């Protein structure tokens, strides 16, 4: 287990090296975050101003906690919109990472152009993801306490099965069903050991989060002692640092995903990584 964690940290450092070499890649998760906020606002404002939530609550009380049918429709639309945004930006980032891995110079326009060329596949996958998301929510609400655990198990299994779907969509140009099948094949082929790299990434990100946490704590302590402007400034810096941390987290995970896919698909070692990292992280079922 220690060897796996060590190799996961090595993969995390290599992913960081790719991001450091192409800092513009950080813009993809930043754009995704901005678009997500716009999507949330486009749903939140009408729902807050046009819906009588007291009536919705009353309906749920008379139907075993189930909301009106339109709530599920709106939820599905929200899932579809948010998944479309995130998958589109992740596809653009995967495209740029693959360019870097294969000796080409990535650019924002090239990444978004590649994602736009895969728009039908992206929207189809967003439709599938939204459907699964709504179904999991229905299961969770339908079975009370047990529903949470059922939804958690099914959601985790779905996440593992679809681990490689986005790079498959980008590179192999397949539809959602074929992409899920291909993703399952790649995960099974490597006995799921590709997921170990995520452990290294998460630990690495945990270390990066410590200074961000200290900014908030320091700001609160300074404000408690009466230095409100300084404390507010520290908290504001902490908010900006937190947003940047989330963007870095998304970028690193997507870069690692693209690298793992390239090696899993054709055993081609991505530029910035070493063969030893993948040979120890992957266990072929033929061994």
N, C-alpha and C positions, 0 to 999 in steps of 0.2 A: 504493500500500500504506500509506503514511504517513497519507493521508486516511482510509482505512478504520479504521486503528488509532485515530486521533484521534476518529472518530465512535463507535467502540466504547467509548472512555473516556467520551465524553459520555453514551452510553446507560448505562454503569456508574454515573456520577454521578447520573443521573435515578433509576435503580433504588435507589441509596442514599438519595436524597431521599424516595422512597416509604416505604422501611423506617424512616427516621428519623421520618417523620410518623406512622407506625403501628407503633410498636415492638413491639406485641403480636404482630405477624406472626412474630417470632423464635421464638415458642413452638411453632409448627408443626414446624420441624426439630428443636427440642429434644425434643418429644414423640416424634417419629419416631426420634430417637436412643435415647431411653429404651426404647421398644418394641422396637427392634432388639436392644438388649442383652438384653432379656427373652427374645426369640426365640432368640438365640444360646445363652443359658444353658439354655433348655428343650431344646435339642438336645445341647449340650456335656456336660451332667451325665449323662444316660443313656448317651451314647456312651462317656464316660470310665469309667463304673462297670460297665456291663453287657456291653461288647464285648471280646472277646479279640483285640486288634489284632495279636498275634503270629501268630494263625491267619489273619487277613486278609492279612497280609504274605506268609505262606507260600502262600496261595491265588494271590496276584498273581504270585509267582515262578514258579508252575507253569502260568500262563495268559497268558504274554507281557505281564506287567505289568498285566493287567486285574483289577480288584477283583471281589468277588462282586456278583451282580445287585442285592442288597438295598442296596448302597452307592449305586447310582444312584437307587434309589427314595427313600432318605433324603435324598440330595442334591436331588432334585426337590422333596420336601416342604419342605426348608429354603429353596430358592429361592422357592417359592410363598409361604411365610410372610413372608419378608423383603420380597419385591416387594409383597405385599398391604399391609404396613405402610407402606412408603415411598410407594407410589402413593396410598394413602388420605390420608396427611398432605400430600402434594404437591397432591392434588386440593383439599383443604381450603384450602391456601394460595393456589392459583390462584383459587379462588372468592372469597376475601377481596380479592385483588389486583384482580380484575375489578370487585368492588363499589366499591373506591376509585377505579378508573379511570373509573367511570360515575357518580360523585357520591354514592354511598351510603356509609354508615358501616359498615365491616366489624367483625365481632366473632368471637371464637373459637367461640362456640356456633353462629353462622350458618355459619361455614366448615365445621365438623365436621358440621353438619346437612346442608349441601349435599353433602358427600362421602358421608354415609350414604345420601342419596337416590339416589346413583349407585353404590351398593355392588355391584349385579349387574354393571355395566359394569367396575368396578374389579377385581372378582374374576376376571372373564373375561380382562381384560388381564393380570392377574398370572399367570394360568394360561398364557397365550401366552408371556409373558416368561420364566417358569420353564422352559417347554419349550425355548425358544431357548437359554437359558443352559445347560441340561443338554446339548443337542445340541452346542453349541460346546465344552463340556468334553470330550465324547466324541471330537469331531474332534481336539482338541488332544492327547489321550492316545493316539489310534489311529495317528497319523502321526508320532510321535516329534518330531524337531526341526521338520520342515515343518509339523506340526500347529499349532504355536504361531503361526506367521505366517499360516496359513490362517484360524485362529480369529480372529486380530487383524483381518485384512482384513474378514472376514464380520461381525465384531462392530461394527467401525467403520461399515460400510455400514448395518447394522441400526440403529445409533444415529442416523444421519443420516435414514434413512427414517422413524423413529418420533419425530422431534424434537418434533412438535406433538401427539402422541397424547393426553397428559393433558389439556391444555386443550380438545381436541376432545371427549373423553369428558365433561368437565364441562359445556361449553356446548351441544354439539350432541347429546349423549345417545346417541351411536351405539355399536355393538358394536365389538369389537377389529378385525375385518377391515375394516369401513367406516372406522374411525378411522385405520388404517394408510394406506388409500387416500387419505383426506382429507389426512393429514399429508404424504404424498408429493406430492400436488397442490400444497400450500402451499409446500413446499420448492422444487419445480420452478418454480412460478410466480415465485418471487423469486430464482431462480438460486442458491439456497443462501446468498445474501448475509446472511440473517438470522443465520447462524452467526458473522458477524464480531463481533457484540456480545459473544459469549462471550470473544473475545480481550481486549476491554477489561475485562470482569469479572475474568478471570484475572490480568491485569496489576495491576489494582486490588487484588485479594486478595493478590497477591504482596507488594505494598507493606505491606499490613496485617499480613502474616505476619512481617515483619522484626523488629518489637518482640517478638513471641512467641518467635522464635528466640533473640533476645538474652537473654531471661529465662532460658532453659535454659542458654545458654553462660555467662552471668553466675553462675548458681547453681552450675554445675559448677566454675568457677574459684574461687569463694568457698569451696566445700567442700574443694577441693584445698589451699587455704591454711589450713585448720583451722577455719574458721567454719562448722561443720556445720549448726547450727540456721538461720542466715541463708540458707545455700545451699539447704537443704531448703525453706525458705519461698519462696525465689525460684522454685524448680522447681515447687512446688505452685501458685504463682500462674501459672506458665507453662502448667501442665496445664489450669487453669481457662480461661485466655486461649485456649489451643489449642482447647478444646471450643467456646468461644464463637465463635472464628474459623470453625470448621466449620459452626456453625449459621448464621452470617452469610453464609457462602459459599453454602449451600444456599438460604437465603431470597432472596439477590440473584439467583441464577441462575433461580429459579422466578418471581420478579417480572418479570425481563426476558423470560422465556419467555411469560408471560401478556401482556405488553405487545406483544411481537412477534406473537403470535397474533392479538390484537385488531386490530392494524393490517393484518396479512396477510389476515385473513378478510373485513374490510369497510372497510378504509382509514379506520377511526375512530381518531383520535389519542388515546391514553390520557391522562388527567389526570396531570400531573407530567412529561410528555414533550412534545417539540415536533415539529411536522410536518417540520422540516428534518432532524431526526435520522433519521426513517424514509425520507424521500424520497431521502436519500443512501445509506442502508443497503440499500434495496431496489431491485433492477433488474428491472423487469417484462420478461417475454419478448416483449412487444409493442413494446418500444423498440428 
